[in-house]
Amino acid sequence: GGSCSVVSVLECFALLRLLKAHSTPLTAKPGTCPLIASTCRMINPPDKCKEDRDCFGPKKCCISVCGKECLPPNQGTTLGQYF
């Protein structure tokens, strides 16, 4: 039988999050998320949104300092992390 170590499970989640951050969902709004210079040390921070359609107006669901939240988008072409 196969077994998973805690490290491989965490690596798997990190890879999935990275892949999702670079894919554009059908519900994506125009603009890009701002780049975040730092993150909190919480293992599983709470998210205030899951995707752009959860956000009011032009705001996008972006990775913030601690979890995902609705943020005003960049209007340029700089790639940030969005969902």
N, CA, C and O atoms as CSV, one atom per row, in Angstrom:
chain,resi,resn,atom,element,x,y,z
A,1,GLY,N,N,0.813,-1.184,0.000
A,1,GLY,CA,C,0.000,0.000,0.000
A,1,GLY,C,C,0.849,1.238,0.000
A,1,GLY,O,O,1.993,1.206,0.453
A,2,GLY,N,N,0.313,2.333,-0.501
A,2,GLY,CA,C,1.041,3.601,-0.534
A,2,GLY,C,C,0.817,4.383,0.737
A,2,GLY,O,O,-0.201,4.231,1.412
A,3,SER,N,N,1.772,5.210,1.049
A,3,SER,CA,C,1.616,6.075,2.212
A,3,SER,C,C,2.090,7.475,1.857
A,3,SER,O,O,2.958,7.648,1.002
A,4,CYS,N,N,1.519,8.465,2.512
A,4,CYS,CA,C,1.887,9.861,2.277
A,4,CYS,C,C,2.555,10.415,3.517
A,4,CYS,O,O,2.050,10.248,4.628
A,5,SER,N,N,3.667,11.062,3.337
A,5,SER,CA,C,4.284,11.758,4.458
A,5,SER,C,C,3.704,13.162,4.528
A,5,SER,O,O,3.136,13.658,3.555
A,6,VAL,N,N,3.849,13.788,5.667
A,6,VAL,CA,C,3.342,15.150,5.841
A,6,VAL,C,C,4.020,16.086,4.846
A,6,VAL,O,O,3.377,16.979,4.295
A,7,VAL,N,N,5.308,15.885,4.616
A,7,VAL,CA,C,6.051,16.747,3.692
A,7,VAL,C,C,5.489,16.635,2.282
A,7,VAL,O,O,5.279,17.653,1.623
A,8,SER,N,N,5.241,15.411,1.805
A,8,SER,CA,C,4.740,15.268,0.436
A,8,SER,C,C,3.336,15.848,0.296
A,8,SER,O,O,3.003,16.392,-0.758
A,9,VAL,N,N,2.516,15.747,1.317
A,9,VAL,CA,C,1.177,16.336,1.277
A,9,VAL,C,C,1.282,17.857,1.195
A,9,VAL,O,O,0.568,18.487,0.415
A,10,LEU,N,N,2.170,18.450,1.996
A,10,LEU,CA,C,2.359,19.901,1.959
A,10,LEU,C,C,2.915,20.349,0.620
A,10,LEU,O,O,2.514,21.390,0.100
A,11,GLU,N,N,3.849,19.563,0.048
A,11,GLU,CA,C,4.394,19.896,-1.269
A,11,GLU,C,C,3.299,19.840,-2.317
A,11,GLU,O,O,3.256,20.678,-3.218
A,12,CYS,N,N,2.419,18.865,-2.206
A,12,CYS,CA,C,1.319,18.710,-3.153
A,12,CYS,C,C,0.387,19.925,-3.087
A,12,CYS,O,O,0.001,20.465,-4.124
A,13,PHE,N,N,0.028,20.354,-1.881
A,13,PHE,CA,C,-0.833,21.531,-1.733
A,13,PHE,C,C,-0.150,22.778,-2.295
A,13,PHE,O,O,-0.789,23.598,-2.953
A,14,ALA,N,N,1.151,22.917,-2.032
A,14,ALA,CA,C,1.889,24.079,-2.535
A,14,ALA,C,C,1.901,24.077,-4.056
A,14,ALA,O,O,1.735,25.128,-4.674
A,15,LEU,N,N,2.094,22.911,-4.668
A,15,LEU,CA,C,2.104,22.809,-6.128
A,15,LEU,C,C,0.733,23.137,-6.700
A,15,LEU,O,O,0.634,23.869,-7.684
A,16,LEU,N,N,-0.325,22.607,-6.096
A,16,LEU,CA,C,-1.673,22.898,-6.576
A,16,LEU,C,C,-1.986,24.385,-6.468
A,16,LEU,O,O,-2.597,24.958,-7.370
A,17,ARG,N,N,-1.576,25.007,-5.381
A,17,ARG,CA,C,-1.821,26.443,-5.192
A,17,ARG,C,C,-1.059,27.254,-6.242
A,17,ARG,O,O,-1.574,28.236,-6.777
A,18,LEU,N,N,0.178,26.828,-6.530
A,18,LEU,CA,C,0.981,27.514,-7.539
A,18,LEU,C,C,0.351,27.372,-8.917
A,18,LEU,O,O,0.255,28.349,-9.660
A,19,LEU,N,N,-0.077,26.167,-9.261
A,19,LEU,CA,C,-0.709,25.945,-10.558
A,19,LEU,C,C,-1.994,26.746,-10.679
A,19,LEU,O,O,-2.264,27.331,-11.728
A,20,LYS,N,N,-2.785,26.779,-9.624
A,20,LYS,CA,C,-4.042,27.525,-9.659
A,20,LYS,C,C,-3.780,29.022,-9.764
A,20,LYS,O,O,-4.551,29.748,-10.393
A,21,ALA,N,N,-2.697,29.483,-9.153
A,21,ALA,CA,C,-2.364,30.905,-9.195
A,21,ALA,C,C,-2.012,31.363,-10.606
A,21,ALA,O,O,-2.150,32.543,-10.927
A,22,HIS,N,N,-1.560,30.440,-11.446
A,22,HIS,CA,C,-1.148,30.812,-12.797
A,22,HIS,C,C,-2.167,30.423,-13.854
A,22,HIS,O,O,-1.895,30.565,-15.046
A,23,SER,N,N,-3.324,29.940,-13.450
A,23,SER,CA,C,-4.376,29.632,-14.419
A,23,SER,C,C,-5.446,30.715,-14.331
A,23,SER,O,O,-5.669,31.290,-13.266
A,24,THR,N,N,-6.088,30.982,-15.424
A,24,THR,CA,C,-7.111,32.023,-15.454
A,24,THR,C,C,-8.485,31.373,-15.486
A,24,THR,O,O,-8.852,30.771,-16.495
A,25,PRO,N,N,-9.252,31.479,-14.408
A,25,PRO,CA,C,-10.587,30.885,-14.404
A,25,PRO,C,C,-11.545,31.671,-15.299
A,25,PRO,O,O,-11.294,32.833,-15.618
A,26,LEU,N,N,-12.630,31.037,-15.696
A,26,LEU,CA,C,-13.624,31.686,-16.543
A,26,LEU,C,C,-14.269,32.878,-15.849
A,26,LEU,O,O,-14.777,33.784,-16.509
A,27,THR,N,N,-14.251,32.879,-14.529
A,27,THR,CA,C,-14.896,33.952,-13.775
A,27,THR,C,C,-13.936,35.098,-13.463
A,27,THR,O,O,-14.282,35.993,-12.692
A,28,ALA,N,N,-12.741,35.089,-14.046
A,28,ALA,CA,C,-11.753,36.125,-13.751
A,28,ALA,C,C,-12.198,37.475,-14.283
A,28,ALA,O,O,-12.743,37.577,-15.382
A,29,LYS,N,N,-11.958,38.511,-13.488
A,29,LYS,CA,C,-12.255,39.881,-13.894
A,29,LYS,C,C,-11.002,40.478,-14.523
A,29,LYS,O,O,-9.904,39.956,-14.333
A,30,PRO,N,N,-11.159,41.570,-15.272
A,30,PRO,CA,C,-9.988,42.195,-15.889
A,30,PRO,C,C,-9.003,42.726,-14.860
A,30,PRO,O,O,-9.370,43.001,-13.718
A,31,GLY,N,N,-7.761,42.866,-15.270
A,31,GLY,CA,C,-6.711,43.355,-14.390
A,31,GLY,C,C,-5.994,42.199,-13.726
A,31,GLY,O,O,-6.379,41.042,-13.891
A,32,THR,N,N,-4.962,42.510,-12.982
A,32,THR,CA,C,-4.189,41.491,-12.286
A,32,THR,C,C,-4.113,41.830,-10.807
A,32,THR,O,O,-4.268,42.985,-10.412
A,33,CYS,N,N,-3.875,40.815,-10.003
A,33,CYS,CA,C,-3.749,41.018,-8.565
A,33,CYS,C,C,-2.415,41.676,-8.242
A,33,CYS,O,O,-1.418,41.435,-8.922
A,34,PRO,N,N,-2.399,42.511,-7.201
A,34,PRO,CA,C,-1.121,43.094,-6.786
A,34,PRO,C,C,-0.206,42.014,-6.219
A,34,PRO,O,O,-0.671,41.054,-5.604
A,35,LEU,N,N,1.092,42.175,-6.430
A,35,LEU,CA,C,2.049,41.239,-5.853
A,35,LEU,C,C,2.178,41.529,-4.365
A,35,LEU,O,O,2.227,42.688,-3.954
A,36,ILE,N,N,2.232,40.486,-3.569
A,36,ILE,CA,C,2.333,40.619,-2.116
A,36,ILE,C,C,3.764,40.289,-1.706
A,36,ILE,O,O,4.266,39.207,-2.012
A,37,ALA,N,N,4.418,41.212,-1.017
A,37,ALA,CA,C,5.829,41.048,-0.662
A,37,ALA,C,C,6.037,40.095,0.513
A,37,ALA,O,O,7.096,39.478,0.620
A,38,SER,N,N,5.055,39.966,1.389
A,38,SER,CA,C,5.215,39.097,2.552
A,38,SER,C,C,3.913,38.356,2.820
A,38,SER,O,O,2.846,38.754,2.353
A,39,THR,N,N,4.021,37.283,3.571
A,39,THR,CA,C,2.833,36.514,3.944
A,39,THR,C,C,2.903,36.184,5.426
A,39,THR,O,O,3.978,36.195,6.026
A,40,CYS,N,N,1.750,35.890,6.007
A,40,CYS,CA,C,1.727,35.518,7.418
A,40,CYS,C,C,2.249,34.092,7.566
A,40,CYS,O,O,2.390,33.373,6.576
A,41,ARG,N,N,2.528,33.695,8.766
A,41,ARG,CA,C,3.078,32.365,9.016
A,41,ARG,C,C,1.998,31.341,9.374
A,41,ARG,O,O,2.314,30.213,9.752
A,42,MET,N,N,0.745,31.727,9.259
A,42,MET,CA,C,-0.351,30.812,9.559
A,42,MET,C,C,-0.349,29.684,8.523
A,42,MET,O,O,-0.226,29.952,7.328
A,43,ILE,N,N,-0.484,28.437,8.959
A,43,ILE,CA,C,-0.433,27.293,8.052
A,43,ILE,C,C,-1.589,27.303,7.064
A,43,ILE,O,O,-1.379,27.067,5.874
A,44,ASN,N,N,-2.784,27.566,7.521
A,44,ASN,CA,C,-3.950,27.557,6.633
A,44,ASN,C,C,-4.777,28.810,6.904
A,44,ASN,O,O,-5.818,28.737,7.557
A,45,PRO,N,N,-4.316,29.968,6.402
A,45,PRO,CA,C,-5.030,31.211,6.706
A,45,PRO,C,C,-6.441,31.212,6.134
A,45,PRO,O,O,-6.679,30.615,5.084
A,46,PRO,N,N,-7.381,31.873,6.809
A,46,PRO,CA,C,-8.759,31.916,6.316
A,46,PRO,C,C,-8.864,32.771,5.059
A,46,PRO,O,O,-8.207,33.806,4.947
A,47,ASP,N,N,-9.684,32.337,4.126
A,47,ASP,CA,C,-9.916,33.082,2.893
A,47,ASP,C,C,-11.220,33.853,3.000
A,47,ASP,O,O,-12.219,33.317,3.481
A,48,LYS,N,N,-11.222,35.111,2.556
A,48,LYS,CA,C,-12.428,35.929,2.554
A,48,LYS,C,C,-13.166,35.813,1.225
A,48,LYS,O,O,-14.285,36.307,1.091
A,49,CYS,N,N,-12.539,35.157,0.235
A,49,CYS,CA,C,-13.171,34.914,-1.060
A,49,CYS,C,C,-12.535,33.660,-1.660
A,49,CYS,O,O,-11.477,33.213,-1.218
A,50,LYS,N,N,-13.199,33.102,-2.676
A,50,LYS,CA,C,-12.653,31.940,-3.373
A,50,LYS,C,C,-12.283,32.273,-4.812
A,50,LYS,O,O,-11.296,31.762,-5.341
A,51,GLU,N,N,-13.083,33.137,-5.446
A,51,GLU,CA,C,-12.818,33.535,-6.829
A,51,GLU,C,C,-13.342,34.943,-7.059
A,51,GLU,O,O,-14.045,35.499,-6.215
A,52,ASP,N,N,-12.996,35.516,-8.209
A,52,ASP,CA,C,-13.349,36.911,-8.498
A,52,ASP,C,C,-14.837,37.199,-8.354
A,52,ASP,O,O,-15.213,38.279,-7.897
A,53,ARG,N,N,-15.678,36.265,-8.731
A,53,ARG,CA,C,-17.120,36.538,-8.667
A,53,ARG,C,C,-17.624,36.707,-7.234
A,53,ARG,O,O,-18.749,37.161,-7.027
A,54,ASP,N,N,-16.806,36.348,-6.246
A,54,ASP,CA,C,-17.168,36.568,-4.842
A,54,ASP,C,C,-16.937,38.020,-4.424
A,54,ASP,O,O,-17.351,38.426,-3.338
A,55,CYS,N,N,-16.284,38.797,-5.275
A,55,CYS,CA,C,-15.899,40.173,-4.937
A,55,CYS,C,C,-16.821,41.192,-5.588
A,55,CYS,O,O,-17.255,41.011,-6.726
A,56,PHE,N,N,-17.119,42.264,-4.861
A,56,PHE,CA,C,-18.002,43.324,-5.334
A,56,PHE,C,C,-17.284,44.220,-6.341
A,56,PHE,O,O,-16.100,44.521,-6.187
A,57,GLY,N,N,-17.999,44.632,-7.347
A,57,GLY,CA,C,-17.459,45.572,-8.334
A,57,GLY,C,C,-16.258,45.007,-9.077
A,57,GLY,O,O,-16.240,43.830,-9.437
A,58,PRO,N,N,-15.251,45.852,-9.307
A,58,PRO,CA,C,-14.085,45.419,-10.087
A,58,PRO,C,C,-13.041,44.662,-9.270
A,58,PRO,O,O,-12.046,44.196,-9.825
A,59,LYS,N,N,-13.254,44.532,-7.958
A,59,LYS,CA,C,-12.253,43.865,-7.126
A,59,LYS,C,C,-12.071,42.410,-7.537
A,59,LYS,O,O,-12.991,41.767,-8.043
A,60,LYS,N,N,-10.845,41.900,-7.304
A,60,LYS,CA,C,-10.492,40.528,-7.639
A,60,LYS,C,C,-10.159,39.758,-6.365
A,60,LYS,O,O,-9.716,40.345,-5.378
A,61,CYS,N,N,-10.370,38.457,-6.389
A,61,CYS,CA,C,-10.010,37.592,-5.269
A,61,CYS,C,C,-8.525,37.264,-5.411
A,61,CYS,O,O,-8.127,36.507,-6.297
A,62,CYS,N,N,-7.719,37.837,-4.536
A,62,CYS,CA,C,-6.264,37.748,-4.647
A,62,CYS,C,C,-5.648,37.200,-3.364
A,62,CYS,O,O,-6.228,37.304,-2.283
A,63,ILE,N,N,-4.467,36.617,-3.506
A,63,ILE,CA,C,-3.706,36.234,-2.327
A,63,ILE,C,C,-3.238,37.522,-1.671
A,63,ILE,O,O,-2.628,38.372,-2.320
A,64,SER,N,N,-3.524,37.662,-0.385
A,64,SER,CA,C,-3.119,38.860,0.349
A,64,SER,C,C,-2.040,38.466,1.352
A,64,SER,O,O,-1.449,37.392,1.240
A,65,VAL,N,N,-1.787,39.318,2.317
A,65,VAL,CA,C,-0.770,39.023,3.318
A,65,VAL,C,C,-1.116,37.746,4.078
A,65,VAL,O,O,-0.224,36.967,4.411
A,66,CYS,N,N,-2.407,37.522,4.356
A,66,CYS,CA,C,-2.803,36.325,5.104
A,66,CYS,C,C,-4.121,35.784,4.552
A,66,CYS,O,O,-5.194,36.209,4.979
A,67,GLY,N,N,-4.044,34.864,3.619
A,67,GLY,CA,C,-5.236,34.311,2.986
A,67,GLY,C,C,-5.643,35.119,1.770
A,67,GLY,O,O,-4.961,36.072,1.395
A,68,LYS,N,N,-6.752,34.740,1.155
A,68,LYS,CA,C,-7.245,35.448,-0.026
A,68,LYS,C,C,-8.307,36.456,0.381
A,68,LYS,O,O,-9.094,36.207,1.294
A,69,GLU,N,N,-8.325,37.601,-0.303
A,69,GLU,CA,C,-9.338,38.621,-0.060
A,69,GLU,C,C,-9.555,39.434,-1.328
A,69,GLU,O,O,-8.757,39.378,-2.264
A,70,CYS,N,N,-10.645,40.186,-1.342
A,70,CYS,CA,C,-10.982,41.017,-2.494
A,70,CYS,C,C,-10.125,42.284,-2.475
A,70,CYS,O,O,-10.151,43.052,-1.513
A,71,LEU,N,N,-9.368,42.486,-3.552
A,71,LEU,CA,C,-8.481,43.640,-3.656
A,71,LEU,C,C,-8.698,44.359,-4.980
A,71,LEU,O,O,-9.107,43.738,-5.961
A,72,PRO,N,N,-8.425,45.678,-5.017
A,72,PRO,CA,C,-8.512,46.394,-6.288
A,72,PRO,C,C,-7.419,45.872,-7.221
A,72,PRO,O,O,-6.281,45.697,-6.786
A,73,PRO,N,N,-7.736,45.621,-8.484
A,73,PRO,CA,C,-6.742,45.057,-9.405
A,73,PRO,C,C,-5.754,46.095,-9.921
A,73,PRO,O,O,-6.034,47.294,-9.944
A,74,ASN,N,N,-4.584,45.597,-10.337
A,74,ASN,CA,C,-3.649,46.415,-11.109
A,74,ASN,C,C,-4.231,46.511,-12.504
A,74,ASN,O,O,-4.837,45.551,-12.979
A,75,GLN,N,N,-4.069,47.616,-13.160
A,75,GLN,CA,C,-4.585,47.762,-14.518
A,75,GLN,C,C,-3.539,47.397,-15.562
A,75,GLN,O,O,-3.871,47.266,-16.740
A,76,GLY,N,N,-2.278,47.230,-15.155
A,76,GLY,CA,C,-1.213,46.892,-16.092
A,76,GLY,C,C,-1.189,45.414,-16.409
A,76,GLY,O,O,-2.167,44.700,-16.188
A,77,THR,N,N,-0.058,44.960,-16.931
A,77,THR,CA,C,0.066,43.559,-17.328
A,77,THR,C,C,0.957,42.767,-16.389
A,77,THR,O,O,1.269,41.611,-16.676
A,78,THR,N,N,1.378,43.358,-15.269
A,78,THR,CA,C,2.203,42.641,-14.313
A,78,THR,C,C,1.397,41.490,-13.721
A,78,THR,O,O,0.279,41.682,-13.244
A,79,LEU,N,N,1.977,40.296,-13.757
A,79,LEU,CA,C,1.252,39.130,-13.259
A,79,LEU,C,C,1.331,39.057,-11.746
A,79,LEU,O,O,2.412,39.132,-11.162
A,80,GLY,N,N,0.191,38.913,-11.127
A,80,GLY,CA,C,0.100,38.676,-9.699
A,80,GLY,C,C,-0.508,37.301,-9.502
A,80,GLY,O,O,-0.513,36.487,-10.425
A,81,GLN,N,N,-1.012,37.035,-8.327
A,81,GLN,CA,C,-1.652,35.759,-8.054
A,81,GLN,C,C,-3.138,35.990,-7.907
A,81,GLN,O,O,-3.565,36.783,-7.068
A,82,TYR,N,N,-3.927,35.309,-8.710
A,82,TYR,CA,C,-5.371,35.504,-8.665
A,82,TYR,C,C,-6.092,34.175,-8.765
A,82,TYR,O,O,-5.529,33.168,-9.195
A,83,PHE,N,N,-7.344,34.197,-8.361
A,83,PHE,CA,C,-8.149,32.969,-8.362
A,83,PHE,C,C,-9.472,33.218,-9.015
A,83,PHE,O,O,-10.292,32.306,-9.115
